[in-house]
Amino acid sequence: MQYKHAIRVYYEDTDAGGIVYYANYLKFFERARTEWLRNLGIEQDKLLERSVGFVVKRVEMDNHAPARFNQLLCIQSEIVELKRVSLVFKQKIISPSDQCLVSAIIKVACVNLSKMKPQAIPAYILEELARVI
């Protein structure tokens, strides 16, 4: 299943030329993943109370065309791999004219934050994620 999340490009997201600064695309991807989890009933603040967190382990990102100030972008996200401790997202940023501006493959790992060690994704989260793949 693909999740879609809209994000408006603010002035603070852009460089002097009025285009999105490349590192901000990672923030857009992060927001979309967080909102997807929230939409599934998974609140990360509740996980943090149990010392469970998700951290980005690897990013492969391609910039195809620039996003510009004040555009309303669509972030498309889907899970392409789900394992016991990690998952891989395929994400795209789509322009108002349906052009793919940025694409990324992002591997996220579950960690015990108090020990800073990998840990299994909690069973109820694995079940929910498996349901939407």
C-alpha positions, 0 to 999 in steps of 0.5 A: 500500500502506498501512503501519500502525504502533502507538504508545502514548501516554505521559504525556510526550506529553500536556498537563495535561488528559491529552490528546496535545499537538498538536505530538506528533502530528507526532512520531508521524507521523515515527516511523511514516514512519521505521519504514516505511522501516526495514521496507522495508530503508531505514536512515536512518543509512546515508543520513546517512553519505552526506549524504542526508536527508529533510526535511519541506517541508510539513504540512497537519494536521487534528485531529478528536478528542483522543488520550488518555494510555495509548491504543494508537494506529494510525498509517496511512501511504501514499504518494500522490505520488512524484516524483524529489526528493519524496514526499507521505504521507497519514497518519492516527492511528486510535483503538482504536475505529477513529475517525480522530483526526488526519489529515495530508498531509506533503510530504517532500523529499530533500536533500544535507545537506552542501550543504543543497540538494534532490537526487534520491532515490537510485534504489534508494529510488525503486524500493522506494517505487514498488513499495509505492505 
